């Protein structure tokens, strides 16, 4: 039996043996529109790095012989010159469009992608450029001095990157070696999911002298460490500050971040217990216990140091016998807490609040990796345990206009996401489920659009594959934006643009505008001025259409702004923060200023030994293009998965 797809009334004739039965309508049989034209819409002439995905989808439109877009037509896709497309055939949508995502091949040069419908052909051209080869980078250098056959105090950490600086997949085997000496310990390690390779017990033995470690892996450019001086000498030690004091202090009040120092001998090894370390300062009075002895690991931890005197910037000095002294980073002294802000003492939370949402009644909903979600009432301090129908760690979430919280996706295991759509009602503290998404999502972003719909993009699915097709949730229903495919990193920073589109502000240097109408579409946005990508930086919309994006990478203190209401929006530099940060939070205050809190510095993914404790306040109206002011420091290091939000009374949690 043949199926007829056509518009209008129809006639069907079925024949069995010699018997004929005819059912007819009142109108004549009309012929359906046939494909008459295949039109190139977007994606031609792009340039990208070898083995990488082109930023824009390749889009064609099928028109019928009546001149109108034709839906439901199969468009075939083939490639030449290497690489691939995500689908070999795509049905045209209601707007006649069909799109694919193009991955370039491994050889530099011109490539083509051909879309075909019957005898209609459209050919896209693109250029693959050879970038740098995959390489190893020493994120943390080993100790500059070593003692014979004693594990290095500072063990090296490597980062494995592809041609465009993204982490290589987990499992790369990296080997450490040395010439002229013997290297002991576990000399071969494998990379994790963030491309990091950590050595833990490397030690050198041999003749006194200067050596370099070499790190190598198959198919990756090797790298050498800085010099390591191997010596049996014990003189010429030094004091090393492992935890800096707070960068801001209130007059006469103990520093929120107390310093910790390590005393090393001439071979870079800890001196052991019982060595006195003295803290001092010039220009103001230092109170508290200023002399502390080292422990068995050579560490001296101060507990109650405070500065008193005139407002200004000062440095603490730490000294020990037979060791070079060390000077701290700057500590800014303010007379009152009002000048620098004030932190309360830390208090216990039942879970690690990886996700936090302010509810309309002023309570706070929090979700962690383990245990049940919690609702906290700031007025009473009481927590309410709220078992949820799905594991919601590493999901996305938004507050809907009716006061409910919509949580998209969730956790199966690291990298593997649930398709669940989960709703929380604060009026009766109940959970419910909505229509699931087409695929699971782990680390997705959800954004409320102007009509109340919720756009959902990015994340990895049940098989840990990147979900390239955005979806829109509309009062319980789900539809896919097949015309807006894109391979996005986890948790893209997304905002509702003044024109009603979705603006993907980063973290990559490239940005995009996405229309959520129909099957969706996208167009390139302006590139960031910071050319390394702001991975794990923070972004907020601090005013209508105006976005601040700061920090990120490994690591930067730079910051940029953009005004999406401008005729041709472009990124502009604003003043840099005083501290380089990643994994930190920006919080928009009622004044229109933006508060930066927490984060870590350094060249590791989440180096908790380099926590940033000073808060900073950005004023968009100060200076020529905004200024930052350093405020009081908190006590606890808050890095990866740290959260913050503005409470109704103006405090920041």
Secondary structure, DSSP 8 states (H G I E B T S, - for coil): ------SS---EEEEETTEEEEE--SS-------EEEEEEEE-TTEEEETTSB-SS-EEEEEEETTSSB--S-EEEEEEESS-EES-SEEE--TTSEEEE-EE--SS-EEEEEEEEETTEEEEEEEEEE-----EEEEEE---SEE-TTS--SS--EEEEE-TTS-B--TT-EEEEEESSSEEES--EEE--TTSEEE----EEESSSEEE-EEEEETTEEEEE---EEE-----SEEEEEEE---SEEETTSB-SS--EEEEE-TTS-B--TT-EEEEEESSSEEES--EEE--TTSEEE----EEESSSEEE-EEEEETTEEEEE---EEEESSHHHH---------SS--SEEEE-TTS-EEEE-SSS-EEEE-TTT--EEEE--SS--TT-EEEE-TTS-EEEE--EEETTEEB--EEEEETTTTEEEEE---SS-BBS-EEEE-TTS-EEEE--B-TTS-B--SEEEEETTEEEEEGGG-----TT-EEEE-TTSSEEEEESSS--EEEE-STT-EEEE----SSTT--TT-EEEEEETTEEEEE--TTTB--EEEEETTSTT--EEEE---SS-BBS-EEEE-TTS-EEEE--B-SSSSS-GGGB--EEEEEETTSTTT-EEEEEEE-SS---TT----B-TTS-B-
